[in-house]
Amino acid sequence: MRVILISTSFPTKEDGSEAAGSFVKDFVEELSHQGHQVAVIAPVIEVPAENKKTKIKYYWFSVPALPLSLLSPKNPKDWLPIINTLSQGKKTVDKAVKEFKPDHIFALWALPSGHWARYAKKRYQVPYSIWALGSDIWSLGKVPVVKSYLKSVLQDATHLFADGYQLADDVKTISGKHCEFLPSTRQLPVCGLPLTKTEAPYRFCFLGRWHPNKGIDLLLEALHLLEDKDWEKIDEVRIAGGGPMEDYVTEQVNKLQSQKRPVTLSGFQDKFGAAELLIWTDYVVIPSRIESIPVIFSDAMQAMRPVIAMPVGDLPKLLESSNCGLLVIQTSKASLLLSIKKAINNEKSLQEGINLMKERFDLKSIIKNYIGYINK
């Protein structure tokens, strides 16, 4: 097939800070690797140098700032940048469709990518599908005028996808159409080996944004509550990432270190750094307050490492169906503390459940399923 992918989250650098776009490039490359002709339309601040080694065609358009999610229709100051962005995207879609002549357009995400895909369908009769993101549905879906337009964009798509079970249900509620669960995962450069360790001391890691939604404060508070006898069973805790809570995270880690606790801090990790961290650890901690299915979950499964996860979004369904980690009872520091204590005293292997979940989040299978869906 000839597929154009429109994404507002396509990474031009991969230093670990690309958030939702971390798996988009891998999706595109695997789609191309499986024999499909692929073009990408994406906004950038600076147009990257042309890569002559790739078969993928890129159509970039310049915007003043990224991510576009920072622009809000509720803020009158953002209206002009939003209008200019929509106009530049439309012009780029015109150019790409005329030159590339796609069979299908895949919009990541519903808005504004779905808006541009819908325009291409109306003008050039090219069908499109949408892969919804939580911020599309849970944020923009609450803005009255935008929600109405979002509904029409979803309804005009031939297929709807979401990378979470609850998110798929919410897309269906808004659109009135079936929405298929399509996992998001990125391809780590190093595969993990089965974890056979079932005795202390254990290693723990956190990798992600230092933001209240991601619960980094809950993890740090839980670490402060661990007793000396608990720390005797912990080899090291590594916290990696970055974000708006950097000062708080640094302060709390310094306090733990002053108490001789084995906690270390590092910044965002590229794919190689992430893979090394995940293979090093025994447990990946996901202390999020709000979540669908984070990329770090599929990363952990790919590295064959169990998780300790808060009971938010789709994480309870995933852990209860596969036994690939420890599910925290409540979203609180006290409950997280109990799960960490359970982990350091755990003597059971979780490998069977991890193997099952790893297969579900395999990128090659995801691509084949996607092509199968849009060809129906």
C-alpha positions as CSV (number, residue, x, y, z in Angstrom):
1,M,0.0,0.0,0.0
2,R,0.9,3.7,-0.3
3,V,0.3,5.2,3.0
4,I,0.7,8.8,4.2
5,L,1.1,9.2,7.9
6,I,0.2,12.6,9.4
7,S,1.5,13.1,13.0
8,T,2.0,16.1,15.2
9,S,4.4,14.1,17.3
10,F,7.0,12.8,14.9
11,P,10.4,13.0,16.5
12,T,13.3,14.7,14.7
13,K,15.6,13.9,17.5
14,E,15.5,10.9,19.8
15,D,17.0,12.0,23.2
16,G,14.2,10.5,25.2
17,S,12.1,13.7,25.5
18,E,9.9,13.0,22.6
19,A,7.0,11.7,24.7
20,A,4.0,10.4,22.6
21,G,6.1,10.5,19.4
22,S,8.7,8.0,20.7
23,F,7.1,5.1,19.0
24,V,5.8,6.9,15.8
25,K,9.1,6.8,14.0
26,D,9.5,3.0,14.7
27,F,5.9,2.5,13.4
28,V,6.7,4.3,10.2
29,E,10.0,2.4,9.6
30,E,8.5,-1.0,10.3
31,L,5.6,-0.1,7.9
32,S,8.2,0.6,5.3
33,H,10.2,-2.5,6.1
34,Q,7.2,-4.7,5.6
35,G,7.1,-3.5,1.9
36,H,4.6,-0.5,2.0
37,Q,5.4,2.8,0.5
38,V,5.3,5.4,3.2
39,A,5.3,9.2,3.4
40,V,5.2,11.4,6.6
41,I,3.6,14.8,7.1
42,A,4.7,16.5,10.3
43,P,5.3,19.9,11.9
44,V,8.8,20.9,12.9
45,I,10.5,24.0,14.3
46,E,13.6,23.4,12.1
47,V,13.5,21.3,9.0
48,P,16.0,18.4,9.5
49,A,18.6,17.5,7.0
50,E,17.5,15.1,4.3
51,N,18.3,11.4,4.9
52,K,19.1,9.9,1.5
53,K,19.4,6.4,2.9
54,T,15.7,6.0,3.8
55,K,12.9,5.0,1.4
56,I,10.4,7.1,3.5
57,K,9.3,10.5,2.0
58,Y,9.1,13.4,4.4
59,Y,6.9,16.5,4.1
60,W,7.8,18.9,6.8
61,F,6.1,22.2,7.6
62,S,7.4,24.8,10.1
63,V,5.6,25.9,13.2
64,P,6.6,28.4,15.9
65,A,6.6,25.9,18.8
66,L,6.1,22.3,19.7
67,P,4.3,20.3,21.0
68,L,1.1,21.7,19.4
69,S,-0.8,20.5,22.4
70,L,0.4,23.6,24.2
71,L,-1.8,25.6,21.9
72,S,-5.3,25.9,23.4
73,P,-8.5,27.0,21.6
74,K,-9.6,28.3,25.0
75,N,-6.8,31.0,24.9
76,P,-7.5,33.9,22.5
77,K,-3.7,34.5,22.2
78,D,-3.4,31.0,20.6
79,W,-6.0,31.6,18.0
80,L,-3.7,33.1,15.4
81,P,-0.9,30.4,15.8
82,I,-3.6,27.7,15.6
83,I,-5.0,29.2,12.4
84,N,-1.5,29.5,10.9
85,T,-0.7,26.0,11.9
86,L,-3.8,24.6,10.3
87,S,-3.2,26.5,7.1
88,Q,0.4,25.3,6.8
89,G,-0.6,21.7,7.4
90,K,-3.3,22.0,4.8
91,K,-0.9,23.3,2.2
92,T,1.5,20.5,3.0
93,V,-1.3,17.9,2.7
94,D,-2.1,19.3,-0.8
95,K,1.5,18.9,-1.9
96,A,2.0,15.5,-0.4
97,V,-1.3,14.0,-1.8
98,K,-0.6,15.3,-5.3
99,E,2.9,14.0,-5.4
100,F,2.7,10.8,-3.4
101,K,-0.8,9.7,-4.5
102,P,-1.6,7.6,-1.4
103,D,-4.1,4.7,-1.1
104,H,-4.7,5.7,2.6
105,I,-3.9,8.3,5.1
106,F,-3.3,7.5,8.8
107,A,-3.8,10.3,11.2
108,L,-1.9,10.4,14.5
109,W,-3.9,11.9,16.3
110,A,-7.6,12.9,16.0
111,L,-6.8,16.6,16.1
112,P,-5.4,18.4,14.2
113,S,-4.0,15.4,12.2
114,G,-7.5,14.0,11.6
115,H,-8.6,17.5,10.5
116,W,-6.0,17.4,7.7
117,A,-6.8,13.8,6.8
118,R,-10.5,14.7,6.6
119,Y,-9.7,17.6,4.3
120,A,-7.8,15.2,2.0
121,K,-10.7,12.8,1.9
122,K,-13.1,15.5,0.9
123,R,-10.9,17.1,-1.8
124,Y,-9.0,14.0,-3.1
125,Q,-11.3,11.1,-2.1
126,V,-8.4,9.5,-0.1
127,P,-9.8,7.4,2.8
128,Y,-8.3,7.9,6.2
129,S,-8.1,6.2,9.6
130,I,-7.3,7.8,13.0
131,W,-5.2,6.6,15.9
132,A,-6.6,8.5,18.9
133,L,-4.5,9.9,21.8
134,G,-5.8,10.4,25.3
135,S,-5.3,14.2,25.1
136,D,-7.6,14.3,22.0
137,I,-10.5,12.6,23.7
138,W,-10.1,13.6,27.4
139,S,-9.1,17.2,26.9
140,L,-10.3,18.5,23.5
141,G,-13.3,16.3,23.8
142,K,-14.5,18.5,26.7
143,V,-14.4,21.8,24.7
144,P,-18.0,22.3,23.5
145,V,-17.3,23.6,19.9
146,V,-14.2,21.4,19.4
147,K,-16.0,18.3,20.7
148,S,-18.6,18.7,17.9
149,Y,-16.0,19.0,15.3
150,L,-14.0,16.1,16.8
151,K,-17.1,13.9,16.5
152,S,-17.4,14.7,12.8
153,V,-13.7,14.0,12.2
154,L,-14.0,10.6,13.9
155,Q,-17.2,9.7,12.1
156,D,-15.8,10.4,8.6
157,A,-12.8,8.1,9.2
158,T,-13.0,4.6,7.7
159,H,-11.3,3.0,10.8
160,L,-10.7,4.2,14.4
161,F,-7.9,3.1,16.7
162,A,-6.8,3.8,20.2
163,D,-3.8,2.7,22.2
164,G,-5.9,1.9,25.3
165,Y,-9.0,-0.1,26.1
166,Q,-10.8,2.6,28.0
167,L,-9.7,5.2,25.4
168,A,-11.2,3.0,22.6
169,D,-14.5,2.9,24.6
170,D,-14.5,6.7,24.9
171,V,-13.8,7.2,21.2
172,K,-16.8,4.9,20.5
173,T,-19.0,6.9,22.8
174,I,-18.1,10.2,21.0
175,S,-18.2,8.9,17.5
176,G,-20.8,6.2,17.6
177,K,-18.4,3.9,15.7
178,H,-16.3,0.9,16.6
179,C,-12.8,1.7,17.8
180,E,-10.1,-1.0,17.7
181,F,-7.4,-1.3,20.3
182,L,-4.0,-0.9,18.7
183,P,-1.1,-1.0,21.1
184,S,1.7,1.6,20.9
185,T,5.2,0.4,21.3
186,R,8.7,1.4,20.2
187,Q,11.5,-0.9,19.1
188,L,14.3,-0.9,21.6
189,P,17.8,-1.6,20.2
190,V,18.5,-4.3,22.8
191,C,16.2,-7.2,23.7
192,G,16.0,-8.3,27.3
193,L,16.7,-11.6,28.8
194,P,14.3,-13.5,31.1
195,L,14.6,-12.3,34.7
196,T,15.3,-15.3,36.8
197,K,16.3,-13.5,40.0
198,T,13.9,-14.2,42.9
199,E,15.9,-13.0,45.9
200,A,17.2,-9.7,47.3
201,P,18.8,-7.3,46.8
202,Y,16.6,-6.0,44.0
203,R,17.0,-3.1,41.6
204,F,14.2,-0.6,40.7
205,C,13.9,2.2,38.1
206,F,11.6,5.0,37.0
207,L,11.9,6.4,33.5
208,G,9.6,9.1,32.3
209,R,8.4,12.7,32.7
210,W,8.8,14.3,36.1
211,H,5.2,15.6,36.2
212,P,2.4,15.2,38.8
213,N,0.4,13.0,36.3
214,K,3.3,10.5,36.2
215,G,3.4,10.3,40.0
216,I,7.2,10.8,40.5
217,D,6.4,12.5,43.8
218,L,4.5,9.5,45.0
219,L,7.5,7.2,44.3
220,L,9.9,9.5,46.1
221,E,7.6,9.8,49.1
222,A,7.3,6.0,49.2
223,L,11.1,5.7,49.1
224,H,11.3,8.1,52.2
225,L,9.0,5.7,54.1
226,L,11.1,2.6,53.5
227,E,12.8,1.4,56.7
228,D,16.4,0.3,57.1
229,K,15.5,-3.3,56.9
230,D,13.8,-2.7,53.6
231,W,16.8,-0.9,52.1
232,E,18.9,-3.9,53.0
233,K,17.0,-5.7,50.3
234,I,17.4,-2.9,47.7
235,D,20.6,-2.8,45.6
236,E,19.7,0.6,43.9
237,V,16.9,2.8,42.7
238,R,17.6,4.7,39.5
239,I,15.3,7.6,38.5
240,A,15.7,8.9,35.0
241,G,13.8,11.5,32.9
242,G,13.0,15.2,33.3
243,G,10.2,17.7,33.4
244,P,8.5,20.5,35.3
245,M,9.2,18.9,38.7
246,E,13.0,18.8,38.3
247,D,13.8,21.0,41.3
248,Y,11.5,18.9,43.5
249,V,12.9,15.6,42.3
250,T,16.5,16.8,42.7
251,E,15.8,18.0,46.2
252,Q,14.2,14.7,47.3
253,V,16.9,12.5,45.7
254,N,19.5,14.7,47.5
255,K,17.7,14.1,50.8
256,L,17.7,10.3,50.2
257,Q,21.3,10.3,49.3
258,S,22.2,12.3,52.4
259,Q,20.6,9.4,54.4
260,K,22.9,7.0,52.5
261,R,20.0,5.5,50.4
262,P,21.2,4.0,47.1
263,V,19.2,6.4,44.8
264,T,20.7,7.9,41.7
265,L,19.4,10.5,39.3
266,S,19.9,10.9,35.5
267,G,18.2,12.8,32.6
268,F,16.1,11.7,29.7
269,Q,17.4,8.5,28.0
270,D,17.7,7.8,24.3
271,K,16.7,4.3,23.1
272,F,20.1,2.8,24.0
273,G,20.1,4.4,27.4
274,A,16.5,3.2,28.0
275,A,17.3,-0.3,27.0
276,E,20.4,-0.5,29.2
277,L,18.4,0.9,32.2
278,L,15.5,-1.6,31.7
279,I,17.9,-4.6,31.3
280,W,19.7,-3.5,34.4
281,T,16.6,-3.2,36.6
282,D,14.6,-5.9,38.3
283,Y,11.3,-3.9,38.5
284,V,10.0,-0.9,36.5
285,V,7.9,1.4,38.7
286,I,4.9,3.2,37.0
287,P,3.5,5.4,39.8
288,S,1.1,7.4,37.5
289,R,-2.0,9.2,38.7
290,I,-3.4,9.5,35.2
291,E,-2.6,7.0,32.4
292,S,-3.8,4.9,29.6
293,I,-1.1,2.5,28.6
294,P,2.3,4.3,28.9
295,V,5.1,3.5,26.4
296,I,7.3,2.5,29.4
297,F,4.9,-0.4,30.0
298,S,5.6,-1.9,26.6
299,D,9.3,-1.0,27.0
300,A,9.3,-3.1,30.2
301,M,7.6,-6.0,28.5
302,Q,10.1,-5.9,25.6
303,A,13.0,-5.9,28.1
304,M,11.2,-8.7,29.9
305,R,11.0,-6.9,33.2
306,P,8.0,-6.9,35.6
307,V,6.3,-3.6,36.6
308,I,4.9,-2.1,39.8
309,A,2.0,-0.1,38.5
310,M,-0.7,2.1,39.9
311,P,-4.4,1.0,39.3
312,V,-5.1,3.7,36.7
313,G,-6.3,3.6,33.1
314,D,-5.8,0.2,31.5
315,L,-3.0,-1.0,33.7
316,P,-5.2,-3.0,36.0
317,K,-6.7,-4.9,33.0
318,L,-3.2,-5.6,31.6
319,L,-1.7,-6.8,34.9
320,E,-4.8,-8.8,36.0
321,S,-5.0,-10.6,32.6
322,S,-1.3,-11.6,32.5
323,N,0.4,-11.4,35.9
324,C,3.3,-9.4,34.4
325,G,3.9,-7.3,37.6
326,L,2.5,-6.0,40.8
327,L,-0.7,-3.9,40.8
328,V,-0.8,-1.3,43.5
329,I,-4.1,-1.3,45.5
330,Q,-4.7,2.4,45.5
331,T,-3.1,5.5,43.9
332,S,-1.2,6.6,47.0
333,K,2.3,6.7,48.5
334,A,1.2,4.3,51.2
335,S,-0.1,1.7,48.8
336,L,2.9,2.1,46.6
337,L,5.1,1.5,49.6
338,L,3.3,-1.8,50.3
339,S,3.9,-2.9,46.7
340,I,7.6,-2.1,46.9
341,K,7.8,-4.1,50.1
342,K,6.0,-7.0,48.5
343,A,8.5,-6.8,45.5
344,I,11.6,-7.0,47.7
345,N,10.1,-10.1,49.5
346,N,8.8,-11.7,46.3
347,E,9.9,-15.2,45.5
348,K,7.7,-15.9,42.6
349,S,8.6,-15.6,38.9
350,L,6.4,-13.4,36.7
351,Q,8.1,-14.5,33.5
352,E,5.1,-16.4,32.0
353,G,2.9,-13.3,32.2
354,I,5.6,-11.1,30.8
355,N,6.1,-13.4,27.8
356,L,2.3,-13.3,27.1
357,M,2.3,-9.5,27.2
358,K,5.4,-9.1,25.1
359,E,3.7,-10.9,22.3
360,R,0.7,-8.6,22.5
361,F,3.0,-5.5,22.2
362,D,5.1,-6.8,19.3
363,L,5.6,-4.0,16.7
364,K,5.7,-6.4,13.7
365,S,2.3,-7.9,14.7
366,I,0.8,-4.5,15.3
367,I,1.7,-3.3,11.8
368,K,0.3,-6.4,10.2
369,N,-2.9,-6.0,12.2
370,Y,-3.2,-2.4,11.2
371,I,-2.9,-3.2,7.5
372,G,-5.4,-6.0,7.9
373,Y,-7.9,-3.7,9.5
374,I,-7.8,-0.9,6.9
375,N,-7.9,-3.5,4.0
376,K,-11.2,-4.9,5.3
